[in-house]
Amino acid sequence: MRVFNVTASVKAGALMLTSLVLMSCCPGPLCRPAPAPTPNPVDLQPILKKRIVEGFADFHNHEFAYLGFGGTGISHTVDPTTPCVPLLTYHNSSFHVVDLVRRGLFGQASSEWSSGQCFPAIGNAASQRVDTDNLKRAWQAGLRLIVVFAVSSEFLCETAQLAIPCPSDRSAVDAQIKAAHDLEAMIDAAAGGRGMGWYRIVTTPAEARYAIAKGKLAVVLGIEAANAFGCRIRQQSSVPGVGTPFEGGFSEPTYFQDCSDGTIRPEDFYSYSGTSGDFPSYGSEHTHRALALLDHYWSEGVRDFFLTHNIDGIASGTALSIDLLHAVTNPGDIGPGASLASRSDAINQLIRGIRPQTSPMNCSSVKIDYDGGRCNSLGLSDLGRQLAKHMAAHGAVIDSDHLSLLARHELLSDSGPLGGYYPLVSSHSGISSLNHGNANNEGQLVSSDIDQIIHNGGSFAPRLPTVTNTSDEDTYPSGATAAPHKCGGTSESYIQAYRFLIDRLKAGKLLDGSPPFIGIGIGTDFGPPIPVFAGPRFLRSGEVTGSIDFDDWIASIFVNTYGGGLGGCYLPNQIPESYQKVQYPFTSHLAPGVEFQKSVTPWDGRPTQPGYDISYDGVTHVGMLADFVEELRVLGLTADDLKPLWHGAEAYIRTWEMSGSYAKSFDSEGASGNRGQCEAARMSLLNAEDHGDARTVAMSMMALRAKQCRGSP
């Protein structure tokens, strides 16, 4: 069976949207009531009085993404001692989707590979941006906490045929979690033994505080994958391809989210259990599996979770924000003057046809600009509500990003599954009220949700960068002379969201009336085969910003990889004095005795290392977070302005501590004394599903109902 009924979801979404608009108005584009005076279930003061740990934090990193996406999407591992990885090939003149996607992923990387090289560069989607040496450089400069999300995309793997067959998100997640533990052990061994290394995987806030106090990097493991808790991307049918004049007719496969695979049928259940007619009373096998998978990931040390990613998942609708995956009007973003304008209808029809379908509705009434005012009609599913409660029962960090506007609103609502008080993290988003056009989408944070997240003790990390074009984001505060938004897709874009969130935090109150902690993280999103970079603000002599050849442009339609529009706004001799470049070497607040020269990547195959200069290369890899912090200072942010950045690790840890303090409020299994038995029954069900053992699945579901475990009606 399908998890979502599209027609019913659109109607339900429209009704919910209407209710949002009719609510008493509040600040921000989404009208909803001010935070209610919810009785505080715990005393927050022990958390608020803890000694502050100092260090900046990357709330959103994908260190081991080279193991996701079929294992072939990145041109190097994180190990600096290994060589460049051979890349998949493609037909340069073909308009077949597999060739277009591969060209978008590997075009620049293939050019490098032809010379035996694989260096990180703006626009090189396949480049390795989180090698261990440069992660260590960032740590030396003051990075004290990093959230490493296991990530993958079955859809990208399928369309580019990155592996045959494509692995499930679950298997990709498991491989990345194992790689993190293996790296920690390797660094420990090199440092003299267990616990001796600078890279420490932490599973509690206390462990994070201890690691940082010892001067180490606290590593929190997380998961961001649409199908980590169930469903698979599968081929469904076909649509006509878009060929060149030299190609004959052909078709392209279409894909959908298949959430129908269950091990047991009702008639088999009755046969195995000896019951009849009451199969629904044992709960959904899909729900039990999702909860079992959470238990499994938790046992592997994962502590930070998304409910969905960039397609609708089993738990929630996604935020419509990526043209290729979500736009209805012009998913190819083909302008009227483009070379392929005459074929735009066929290209857009192809894109809409091959991707998993969404259920958009009109959200212009709540000031969403994206795709003509569209947002997702799907909110949380019933399974998603159970999964959110199960995460809270563990004291997990729950990330609100990628959720549809309706899902995020419900998750924050007093009547939602988390009671209106559980803290959330936003690890890589922007600010709706600052953004324009398609950059103002439901994936961005509306002011009322920001205020509720603050009220609950949550924390924030703007994406680096928050937007790609100057016109996409306003300067904040309006009229600011220090670091105005004059060069989109650079550090300047991050600064506007950073200052906005600081002001909202200063104006906010926690549940008990206390002022919130003022700390902000960074969301690099480094690791997967997408071109997430803060671009350079300066052009080198002879460079032209925004140039792109025809083949690169058409390939970029399918994977949104072109980074040529990022930054590149100034020539060295054509800028005001206030836009000085970073000077090398520089020092760091937490490493005053260390001089940071331009970073290098000796593993990349280049015979000489020119060194990365943030002014001309942008924030190309994780080691350049050191340069990024220095660039913020050069752009005019004072020591006081930067204090919240240096408190980013503390902000995340406090949210984590508050999450843990509320766990008992959601742990109905623990309250009844059955948590251990429920977890054992869920693990039995998961193992039985993996082996196609329907009898054991039936017995496990009976045990879950007998103990009144979560997921049983």
C-alpha positions as CSV (number, residue, x, y, z in Angstrom):
1,M,0.0,0.0,0.0
2,R,1.1,3.6,-0.5
3,V,1.8,5.6,2.6
4,F,0.3,8.8,1.3
5,N,-3.1,9.3,-0.4
6,V,-2.4,12.3,-2.7
7,T,-5.9,13.5,-3.2
8,A,-6.7,13.2,0.5
9,S,-3.4,14.9,1.4
10,V,-4.0,17.9,-0.8
11,K,-7.4,18.4,0.8
12,A,-6.1,18.0,4.3
13,G,-3.1,20.3,3.5
14,A,-5.4,22.9,2.1
15,L,-7.6,22.8,5.2
16,M,-4.6,23.1,7.5
17,L,-3.2,26.0,5.5
18,T,-6.5,27.8,5.8
19,S,-6.4,27.3,9.5
20,L,-2.9,28.8,9.6
21,V,-4.0,31.9,7.8
22,L,-7.1,32.4,9.9
23,M,-5.1,32.2,13.2
24,S,-4.4,35.3,15.1
25,C,-1.5,37.0,13.4
26,C,2.0,36.9,14.8
27,P,5.4,38.3,13.5
28,G,6.7,36.7,10.4
29,P,5.2,35.3,7.2
30,L,3.4,32.3,8.8
31,C,0.6,33.4,11.0
32,R,0.4,31.3,14.1
33,P,-0.2,32.2,17.7
34,A,2.6,33.3,20.0
35,P,4.2,30.4,22.0
36,A,1.7,29.3,24.7
37,P,2.8,29.3,28.3
38,T,3.3,25.5,28.3
39,P,4.0,24.1,31.7
40,N,7.7,23.4,31.8
41,P,8.1,19.6,32.4
42,V,11.7,20.0,33.7
43,D,13.9,22.5,35.5
44,L,16.1,24.2,32.9
45,Q,18.4,26.0,35.4
46,P,21.0,23.2,35.8
47,I,21.5,23.4,32.0
48,L,21.5,27.2,31.8
49,K,24.1,27.5,34.6
50,K,26.7,25.2,33.0
51,R,30.1,26.5,32.2
52,I,30.3,27.5,28.5
53,V,32.6,25.5,26.2
54,E,34.2,27.6,23.5
55,G,34.5,26.7,19.9
56,F,32.7,27.1,16.6
57,A,30.6,24.2,15.3
58,D,29.6,22.7,12.0
59,F,26.0,21.5,12.6
60,H,25.7,19.8,9.2
61,N,28.6,17.9,7.6
62,H,28.7,14.7,5.5
63,E,32.2,13.5,6.1
64,F,31.7,10.0,4.8
65,A,29.3,10.8,1.9
66,Y,31.8,9.2,-0.5
67,L,30.3,5.9,0.7
68,G,26.7,6.9,-0.1
69,F,25.1,7.4,-3.6
70,G,26.3,4.0,-4.7
71,G,29.8,4.6,-3.5
72,T,31.0,6.2,-6.8
73,G,30.0,9.8,-6.5
74,I,33.1,11.4,-5.0
75,S,36.6,11.4,-6.5
76,H,38.6,10.7,-3.3
77,T,38.1,9.2,0.1
78,V,38.7,11.1,3.3
79,D,42.1,9.3,3.7
80,P,44.9,11.6,2.6
81,T,47.1,8.6,1.9
82,T,44.9,7.2,-0.9
83,P,45.0,8.1,-4.6
84,C,42.2,9.7,-6.6
85,V,39.3,7.4,-7.4
86,P,38.5,6.5,-11.1
87,L,35.2,8.1,-12.2
88,L,32.3,6.7,-14.1
89,T,32.2,7.6,-17.7
90,Y,29.5,9.2,-19.8
91,H,28.8,10.1,-23.5
92,N,29.6,13.8,-23.9
93,S,27.1,14.5,-26.7
94,S,24.2,12.4,-25.4
95,F,21.0,13.8,-24.0
96,H,20.1,10.5,-22.2
97,V,19.4,11.3,-18.5
98,V,22.2,9.0,-17.2
99,D,24.8,10.8,-19.3
100,L,23.5,14.2,-18.4
101,V,23.5,13.5,-14.7
102,R,26.9,11.9,-14.8
103,R,28.2,14.9,-16.8
104,G,26.8,17.2,-14.2
105,L,28.4,15.2,-11.4
106,F,31.7,14.4,-13.0
107,G,32.3,17.0,-15.7
108,Q,34.9,19.1,-13.9
109,A,36.2,16.1,-12.0
110,S,36.7,14.1,-15.2
111,S,38.8,17.0,-16.6
112,E,41.0,16.8,-13.5
113,W,41.1,13.0,-13.7
114,S,42.5,13.1,-17.2
115,S,45.6,14.6,-15.6
116,G,45.6,12.3,-12.6
117,Q,44.1,14.9,-10.3
118,C,41.1,15.3,-8.1
119,F,41.4,18.7,-6.3
120,P,38.4,20.4,-4.6
121,A,37.2,23.4,-6.6
122,I,34.1,25.6,-6.8
123,G,31.6,23.8,-9.0
124,N,33.3,20.4,-8.8
125,A,30.4,18.4,-7.4
126,A,32.5,15.2,-7.1
127,S,35.4,16.7,-5.2
128,Q,36.3,15.6,-1.7
129,R,35.8,18.4,0.7
130,V,36.3,16.7,4.1
131,D,39.7,15.0,4.0
132,T,41.0,14.2,7.4
133,D,44.0,16.5,7.2
134,N,41.9,19.5,6.5
135,L,39.3,18.5,9.1
136,K,42.2,18.5,11.6
137,R,43.2,22.0,10.4
138,A,39.7,23.3,11.1
139,W,39.9,21.6,14.6
140,Q,43.2,23.3,15.2
141,A,41.6,26.7,14.4
142,G,38.8,26.2,16.8
143,L,36.2,23.8,15.4
144,R,35.1,22.0,18.5
145,L,31.9,20.2,17.5
146,I,30.8,18.6,14.2
147,V,27.7,16.8,13.3
148,V,28.5,14.1,10.8
149,F,25.3,13.0,8.9
150,A,25.2,9.8,7.0
151,V,23.6,10.6,3.7
152,S,22.6,9.1,0.4
153,S,20.0,9.4,-2.4
154,E,18.6,6.3,-4.0
155,F,17.0,8.5,-6.7
156,L,20.3,10.1,-7.7
157,C,22.0,6.7,-7.7
158,E,19.3,5.3,-10.0
159,T,19.2,8.1,-12.5
160,A,22.9,8.2,-12.9
161,Q,23.3,4.5,-12.5
162,L,26.0,5.1,-9.9
163,A,25.7,1.4,-8.9
164,I,23.8,-1.6,-10.2
165,P,21.8,-2.4,-8.2
166,C,21.7,0.8,-6.2
167,P,22.1,0.2,-2.4
168,S,19.3,1.2,0.0
169,D,19.7,4.3,2.0
170,R,19.8,2.0,5.1
171,S,22.9,0.1,3.9
172,A,24.6,3.4,2.9
173,V,23.9,4.8,6.3
174,D,25.3,1.7,8.1
175,A,28.5,1.9,6.0
176,Q,29.0,5.5,6.9
177,I,28.4,5.0,10.6
178,K,31.0,2.2,10.5
179,A,33.5,4.4,8.7
180,A,33.2,7.0,11.4
181,H,34.0,4.5,14.1
182,D,36.9,3.1,12.0
183,L,38.4,6.6,11.6
184,E,38.2,7.3,15.3
185,A,40.0,4.0,16.0
186,M,42.7,4.8,13.4
187,I,43.3,8.3,14.8
188,D,43.4,6.9,18.3
189,A,46.0,4.3,17.3
190,A,48.2,6.9,15.7
191,A,48.0,9.0,18.9
192,G,49.0,6.1,21.2
193,G,45.8,4.2,22.1
194,R,42.1,4.3,22.7
195,G,40.8,7.7,23.6
196,M,44.0,9.5,22.8
197,G,43.1,11.0,19.4
198,W,41.7,14.4,18.6
199,Y,38.6,12.9,16.9
200,R,36.1,11.8,19.5
201,I,32.6,10.3,18.7
202,V,30.3,11.4,21.5
203,T,27.0,9.9,22.4
204,T,25.9,12.2,25.3
205,P,26.2,15.9,25.9
206,A,28.4,15.2,28.9
207,E,30.8,13.3,26.6
208,A,30.8,16.3,24.2
209,R,31.6,18.7,27.0
210,Y,34.4,16.5,28.3
211,A,35.9,16.0,24.8
212,I,35.9,19.8,24.2
213,A,37.3,20.6,27.6
214,K,40.2,18.3,26.7
215,G,40.7,20.3,23.5
216,K,39.4,17.6,21.2
217,L,36.8,17.6,18.4
218,A,33.4,16.3,19.6
219,V,31.8,14.3,16.7
220,V,28.0,13.7,16.8
221,L,26.7,11.1,14.4
222,G,23.5,11.8,12.5
223,I,21.3,10.6,9.6
224,E,19.9,12.6,6.7
225,A,18.3,10.2,4.2
226,A,14.8,10.1,2.8
227,N,14.5,6.3,3.1
228,A,16.6,5.6,6.2
229,F,13.3,4.5,8.0
230,G,11.7,2.6,5.2
231,C,10.6,2.8,1.5
232,R,12.7,2.3,-1.7
233,I,13.0,4.3,-4.9
234,R,11.9,2.0,-7.8
235,Q,11.3,2.2,-11.5
236,Q,7.7,2.6,-12.4
237,S,7.2,3.2,-16.1
238,S,8.7,5.3,-18.8
239,V,8.4,8.7,-20.6
240,P,9.7,9.8,-24.0
241,G,13.4,11.0,-23.8
242,V,14.7,14.2,-25.2
243,G,17.3,13.4,-27.8
244,T,19.6,15.4,-30.0
245,P,18.7,15.8,-33.7
246,F,21.1,12.8,-34.3
247,E,19.4,10.5,-31.9
248,G,16.4,8.4,-32.6
249,G,13.4,8.0,-30.3
250,F,14.0,6.5,-26.9
251,S,12.4,6.4,-23.5
252,E,13.5,7.2,-20.0
253,P,12.5,5.3,-16.8
254,T,10.4,7.0,-14.2
255,Y,10.7,6.5,-10.5
256,F,8.5,6.5,-7.4
257,Q,8.7,6.0,-3.7
258,D,7.6,2.4,-3.0
259,C,6.4,2.1,0.6
260,S,4.5,-1.1,0.0
261,D,7.1,-3.8,0.8
262,G,5.9,-5.6,3.9
263,T,7.0,-9.1,4.9
264,I,3.6,-10.3,6.1
265,R,0.1,-10.4,4.7
266,P,-3.0,-10.4,6.9
267,E,-3.9,-13.9,6.0
268,D,-0.4,-15.2,6.8
269,F,-0.5,-13.3,10.1
270,Y,-3.8,-15.0,11.1
271,S,-2.3,-18.4,10.2
272,Y,0.9,-17.8,12.3
273,S,-0.8,-16.1,15.2
274,G,-4.0,-18.2,15.5
275,T,-6.1,-15.0,15.5
276,S,-8.6,-13.8,13.0
277,G,-10.0,-10.4,11.9
278,D,-8.0,-8.0,14.1
279,F,-4.8,-7.6,12.1
280,P,-4.9,-3.7,12.4
281,S,-4.9,-3.9,16.1
282,Y,-1.3,-5.1,16.0
283,G,-0.2,-1.9,14.4
284,S,1.5,-1.2,11.1
285,E,4.5,-3.3,10.1
286,H,5.9,-0.2,8.5
287,T,5.7,1.7,11.8
288,H,7.3,-1.1,13.8
289,R,10.1,-1.3,11.2
290,A,10.8,2.5,11.4
291,L,10.9,2.4,15.2
292,A,13.2,-0.7,15.1
293,L,15.5,1.1,12.7
294,L,15.7,4.1,15.1
295,D,16.7,1.7,17.9
296,H,19.3,0.1,15.6
297,Y,20.8,3.4,14.6
298,W,20.8,4.5,18.2
299,S,22.7,1.4,19.2
300,E,25.4,2.3,16.6
301,G,25.9,5.7,18.3
302,V,23.7,8.0,16.1
303,R,22.1,10.8,18.0
304,D,20.9,13.4,15.5
305,F,18.0,12.6,13.1
306,F,16.0,14.0,10.2
307,L,12.5,12.8,9.6
308,T,12.9,13.1,5.8
309,H,15.3,14.5,3.2
310,N,14.6,16.1,-0.2
311,I,11.8,13.8,-1.4
312,D,8.6,12.8,0.4
313,G,9.5,10.0,2.8
314,I,7.6,7.5,4.9
315,A,7.5,10.0,7.9
316,S,6.8,13.3,6.3
317,G,6.4,15.5,3.2
318,T,9.6,17.4,2.2
319,A,10.1,21.1,1.8
320,L,9.6,22.0,-1.8
321,S,12.8,24.0,-2.6
322,I,14.9,22.2,-5.3
323,D,13.7,23.0,-8.8
324,L,14.9,19.7,-10.3
325,L,13.0,17.7,-7.7
326,H,10.1,20.0,-6.9
327,A,9.3,22.8,-9.3
328,V,6.2,22.4,-11.4
329,T,6.4,25.5,-13.6
330,N,10.0,25.3,-14.9
331,P,12.0,22.6,-13.2
332,G,14.8,23.0,-15.8
333,D,15.0,26.7,-15.0
334,I,15.2,27.5,-18.7
335,G,14.9,31.2,-19.5
336,P,13.2,32.6,-22.6
337,G,16.5,33.5,-24.2
338,A,18.3,30.2,-23.5
339,S,19.6,28.1,-26.4
340,L,17.1,25.4,-25.6
341,A,14.1,27.6,-25.0
342,S,12.3,26.1,-28.0
343,R,12.6,22.6,-26.4
344,S,11.9,23.8,-22.8
345,D,8.4,22.1,-22.7
346,A,9.9,18.7,-23.6
347,I,12.8,19.1,-21.2
348,N,10.5,20.1,-18.3
349,Q,8.0,17.4,-19.1
350,L,10.9,14.9,-18.9
351,I,12.1,16.2,-15.6
352,R,8.6,16.2,-14.1
353,G,8.0,12.7,-15.4
354,I,11.1,10.9,-14.2
355,R,11.2,12.1,-10.6
356,P,9.2,10.9,-7.6
357,Q,6.0,12.9,-7.5
358,T,5.0,15.5,-4.9
359,S,1.6,17.0,-4.0
360,P,2.0,20.8,-4.2
361,M,-0.6,23.3,-3.1
362,N,-0.8,27.1,-3.3
363,C,0.9,28.8,-0.3
364,S,1.2,32.3,-1.6
365,S,-1.2,33.4,1.2
366,V,1.6,32.7,3.7
367,K,4.2,34.6,1.6
368,I,6.0,31.6,0.0
369,D,7.4,32.7,-3.3
370,Y,8.8,29.4,-4.5
371,D,7.5,28.1,-7.9
372,G,4.6,30.6,-8.0
373,G,3.8,30.3,-4.3
374,R,3.8,26.5,-4.0
375,C,4.5,24.4,-0.9
376,N,3.9,20.7,-0.1
377,S,0.4,19.5,0.9
378,L,1.9,16.6,2.9
379,G,2.7,17.1,6.5
380,L,3.6,14.4,9.1
381,S,2.3,10.9,8.5
382,D,0.9,8.9,11.4
383,L,4.1,6.9,11.2
384,G,6.1,10.2,11.3
385,R,4.3,11.2,14.5
386,Q,5.1,7.9,16.2
387,L,8.7,8.2,15.0
388,A,9.1,11.7,16.3
389,K,7.9,10.6,19.7
390,H,10.3,7.7,19.6
391,M,13.1,10.0,18.9
392,A,12.1,12.2,21.8
393,A,11.8,9.2,24.1
394,H,15.5,8.6,23.4
395,G,16.4,12.2,24.0
396,A,17.6,12.5,20.3
397,V,18.4,15.7,18.6
398,I,15.7,16.3,16.0
399,D,16.4,18.5,13.0
400,S,13.5,20.5,11.6
401,D,15.1,21.2,8.2
402,H,13.8,19.5,5.0
403,L,10.3,19.2,6.6
404,S,7.4,20.7,4.7
405,L,5.9,23.8,6.2
406,L,3.0,21.8,7.5
407,A,5.1,19.1,9.0
408,R,7.4,21.6,10.8
409,H,4.4,23.6,12.0
410,E,2.8,20.4,13.5
411,L,6.1,19.4,15.1
412,L,6.3,22.7,16.9
413,S,2.6,22.9,17.7
414,D,1.2,22.4,21.3
415,S,-1.1,19.8,19.8
416,G,1.6,18.1,17.8
417,P,3.5,14.9,18.7
418,L,6.2,16.7,20.7
419,G,3.8,18.8,22.8
420,G,5.0,22.2,21.7
421,Y,8.0,22.2,24.0
422,Y,10.6,19.7,22.6
423,P,13.7,21.6,21.2
424,L,14.6,21.3,17.6
425,V,17.7,22.2,15.6
426,S,17.9,23.9,12.2
427,S,21.2,22.9,10.9
428,H,21.5,24.3,7.3
429,S,18.7,26.7,6.3
430,G,18.1,30.4,5.6
431,I,15.6,33.1,6.6
432,S,12.3,33.3,4.7
433,S,11.7,37.0,5.5
434,L,15.1,38.0,4.1
435,N,14.9,35.9,0.9
436,H,13.2,36.5,-2.4
437,G,12.0,34.5,-5.4
438,N,12.7,30.7,-5.3
439,A,15.1,31.3,-2.4
440,N,12.0,32.1,-0.3
441,N,10.7,28.5,-0.1
442,E,9.2,26.4,2.7
443,G,12.7,25.0,3.4
444,Q,13.6,28.4,4.9
445,L,12.7,29.4,8.4
446,V,9.7,31.7,9.0
447,S,9.9,34.1,11.9
448,S,7.2,32.5,14.0
449,D,8.9,29.1,13.8
450,I,12.2,30.6,14.6
451,D,10.6,32.1,17.7
452,Q,9.1,28.8,18.7
453,I,12.4,27.0,18.3
454,I,14.1,29.6,20.5
455,H,11.3,29.3,23.0
456,N,11.9,25.6,23.2
457,G,15.6,25.8,23.6
458,G,16.5,24.9,20.0
459,S,19.5,26.1,18.0
460,F,20.5,27.3,14.5
461,A,23.2,27.1,11.9
462,P,22.6,29.0,8.7
463,R,23.8,27.2,5.6
464,L,27.1,28.3,4.1
465,P,26.0,30.1,1.9
466,T,22.3,30.7,2.5
467,V,21.7,31.8,-1.1
468,T,23.6,31.8,-4.4
469,N,22.6,35.2,-5.8
470,T,22.9,38.7,-4.4
471,S,19.3,39.5,-5.3
472,D,18.0,36.4,-3.3
473,E,18.7,37.9,0.1
474,D,18.4,41.3,1.8
475,T,21.1,42.9,3.9
476,Y,20.3,42.5,7.6
477,P,20.0,44.8,9.4
478,S,18.8,47.1,6.6
479,G,21.4,49.7,5.9
480,A,24.2,47.9,7.6
481,T,27.6,49.3,6.6
482,A,29.6,46.4,7.9
483,A,29.3,43.4,5.6
484,P,26.2,44.3,3.6
485,H,25.0,41.7,1.1
486,K,26.7,42.8,-2.1
487,C,28.1,39.5,-3.3
488,G,25.7,36.5,-3.2
489,G,26.8,33.0,-2.7
490,T,29.7,34.0,-0.4
491,S,30.4,34.6,3.3
492,E,28.4,37.8,3.0
493,S,25.2,35.7,2.5
494,Y,25.8,33.7,5.7
495,I,26.4,36.9,7.7
496,Q,22.9,38.3,7.0
497,A,21.1,35.2,8.4
498,Y,23.6,35.0,11.2
499,R,22.8,38.5,12.4
500,F,19.1,38.0,12.0
501,L,19.1,34.9,14.2
502,I,21.2,36.6,16.9
503,D,18.7,39.4,17.1
504,R,15.8,36.9,17.4
505,L,17.7,35.1,20.1
506,K,18.3,38.3,22.0
507,A,14.5,39.1,21.9
508,G,13.4,35.6,22.8
509,K,12.5,33.8,26.0
510,L,12.8,30.1,27.0
511,L,9.9,28.2,28.4
512,D,10.7,29.2,32.0
513,G,11.1,32.9,31.0
514,S,14.9,32.8,31.0
515,P,16.9,34.4,28.2
516,P,18.1,31.9,25.6
517,F,21.7,31.2,25.1
518,I,23.2,33.2,22.2
519,G,25.2,30.8,20.0
520,I,25.1,30.1,16.3
521,G,26.6,27.3,14.3
522,I,27.7,26.8,10.6
523,G,26.0,24.4,8.2
524,T,28.6,23.6,5.6
525,D,26.7,20.6,4.0
526,F,30.1,19.5,2.8
527,G,30.6,15.9,1.5
528,P,27.9,14.8,-0.9
529,P,28.1,15.2,-4.7
530,I,26.4,18.6,-4.8
531,P,28.2,21.9,-5.3
532,V,27.7,23.5,-1.8
533,F,30.4,26.1,-1.5
534,A,30.7,29.7,-0.3
535,G,32.2,31.2,-3.4
536,P,35.1,33.6,-3.6
537,R,34.4,37.4,-3.4
538,F,37.2,38.3,-5.8
539,L,38.0,37.4,-9.4
540,R,41.6,36.7,-10.5
541,S,42.9,38.6,-13.5
542,G,41.3,37.2,-16.7
543,E,38.4,35.4,-15.0
544,V,34.9,36.1,-16.0
545,T,32.0,35.4,-13.6
546,G,29.0,33.5,-14.7
547,S,30.4,32.0,-17.9
548,I,29.5,28.5,-18.8
549,D,29.6,26.5,-22.0
550,F,26.5,24.9,-23.6
551,D,27.2,21.3,-22.6
552,D,27.9,22.2,-19.0
553,W,24.6,24.2,-18.9
554,I,22.4,21.5,-20.1
555,A,24.0,19.0,-17.8
556,S,23.5,21.4,-14.9
557,I,19.7,21.3,-15.5
558,F,19.6,17.8,-14.3
559,V,21.8,18.0,-11.2
560,N,22.0,21.7,-10.4
561,T,25.8,21.5,-10.2
562,Y,27.0,24.6,-11.8
563,G,28.8,26.8,-9.3
564,G,29.9,29.6,-11.7
565,G,27.4,32.1,-10.4
566,L,28.7,32.0,-6.8
567,G,30.6,35.1,-5.9
568,G,33.3,36.6,-8.1
569,C,31.9,40.1,-7.6
570,Y,35.1,42.2,-7.3
571,L,38.3,42.8,-9.1
572,P,41.3,43.4,-6.7
573,N,41.6,47.0,-7.8
574,Q,37.9,47.8,-8.0
575,I,36.7,47.4,-4.4
576,P,36.2,49.8,-1.4
577,E,38.7,49.7,1.5
578,S,36.0,47.9,3.6
579,Y,36.2,44.8,1.4
580,Q,39.8,43.8,2.3
581,K,41.0,40.3,1.5
582,V,42.1,37.8,4.1
583,Q,45.9,38.1,4.6
584,Y,48.0,35.0,5.1
585,P,49.2,33.8,7.5
586,F,46.5,34.6,10.1
587,T,45.8,33.5,13.6
588,S,42.8,32.1,15.4
589,H,41.0,33.1,18.6
590,L,41.5,29.6,20.0
591,A,45.0,29.1,18.6
592,P,46.7,32.5,19.0
593,G,50.2,31.0,18.7
594,V,49.5,29.1,15.5
595,E,49.9,30.8,12.1
596,F,47.5,29.5,9.4
597,Q,49.0,29.5,6.0
598,K,47.0,28.8,2.8
599,S,45.6,25.3,3.1
600,V,46.7,22.5,0.7
601,T,45.4,19.1,-0.4
602,P,48.6,17.1,-1.3
603,W,46.6,14.0,-2.1
604,D,44.9,15.6,-5.1
605,G,47.5,14.7,-7.7
606,R,48.8,18.2,-8.5
607,P,52.6,18.3,-8.7
608,T,52.6,21.7,-7.0
609,Q,50.3,23.0,-4.3
610,P,49.3,26.6,-5.0
611,G,47.4,26.8,-1.7
612,Y,43.8,27.9,-1.3
613,D,43.0,31.6,-0.8
614,I,39.5,32.2,0.4
615,S,39.3,35.6,-1.4
616,Y,39.8,33.9,-4.8
617,D,38.9,30.2,-4.1
618,G,36.0,30.5,-1.6
619,V,35.4,28.1,1.2
620,T,36.3,25.1,-0.9
621,H,36.8,22.4,1.8
622,V,36.3,21.9,5.5
623,G,39.8,23.1,6.4
624,M,38.9,26.6,5.2
625,L,36.4,27.1,8.0
626,A,39.4,28.7,9.7
627,D,39.7,31.1,6.7
628,F,35.9,31.7,6.8
629,V,36.0,32.8,10.4
630,E,38.9,35.1,9.6
631,E,37.0,36.5,6.5
632,L,34.1,37.4,8.8
633,R,36.5,39.5,10.9
634,V,38.0,41.1,7.8
635,L,34.5,42.0,6.6
636,G,33.9,44.0,9.7
637,L,32.4,41.7,12.3
638,T,33.8,42.7,15.7
639,A,34.9,40.4,18.5
640,D,31.5,40.9,20.1
641,D,29.8,40.2,16.8
642,L,31.7,36.9,16.5
643,K,31.1,35.7,20.1
644,P,28.0,33.8,19.1
645,L,30.0,31.9,16.5
646,W,32.5,30.9,19.1
647,H,29.6,29.7,21.2
648,G,28.2,27.5,18.5
649,A,29.3,24.3,20.1
650,E,27.7,25.3,23.4
651,A,24.5,26.2,21.7
652,Y,24.2,22.7,20.1
653,I,25.1,21.0,23.4
654,R,22.5,22.9,25.3
655,T,19.8,21.9,22.9
656,W,20.9,18.3,23.2
657,E,20.8,18.5,27.0
658,M,17.3,19.9,26.9
659,S,16.3,17.2,24.6
660,G,17.6,14.6,27.0
661,S,15.8,16.3,29.9
662,Y,12.5,15.8,28.2
663,A,13.0,12.1,27.2
664,K,11.1,10.7,30.1
665,S,8.0,12.7,29.1
666,F,7.8,10.7,25.9
667,D,9.1,7.3,27.1
668,S,5.9,5.4,27.7
669,E,7.7,2.1,27.3
670,G,10.2,3.0,30.0
671,A,7.4,4.2,32.3
672,S,5.7,0.9,32.1
673,G,9.0,-1.0,32.6
674,N,8.8,-2.6,29.1
675,R,11.4,-0.7,27.1
676,G,13.9,-3.5,27.0
677,Q,11.3,-6.0,26.0
678,C,9.9,-3.7,23.3
679,E,13.3,-3.0,21.9
680,A,14.0,-6.7,21.7
681,A,10.7,-7.4,20.0
682,R,11.4,-4.7,17.5
683,M,14.9,-6.0,16.8
684,S,13.5,-9.5,16.3
685,L,11.0,-8.1,13.8
686,L,13.7,-6.2,11.9
687,N,16.0,-9.2,11.7
688,A,13.1,-11.4,10.6
689,E,12.2,-8.9,7.8
690,D,15.8,-8.9,6.6
691,H,15.6,-12.7,6.2
692,G,12.0,-12.8,4.9
693,D,10.8,-14.7,8.0
694,A,7.1,-13.9,8.1
695,R,6.4,-16.2,11.1
696,T,8.9,-14.3,13.3
697,V,7.5,-11.0,12.1
698,A,4.0,-12.1,13.2
699,M,5.3,-13.3,16.6
700,S,7.2,-10.0,17.1
701,M,4.1,-8.0,16.3
702,M,2.1,-10.0,18.9
703,A,4.8,-9.4,21.5
704,L,4.8,-5.7,20.7
705,R,1.0,-5.5,21.3
706,A,1.2,-7.6,24.4
707,K,3.6,-5.2,26.0
708,Q,1.7,-2.2,24.6
709,C,4.9,-1.0,22.9
710,R,4.9,2.2,20.8
711,G,3.3,1.6,17.4
712,S,0.6,-0.7,18.7
713,P,-2.9,0.8,18.9
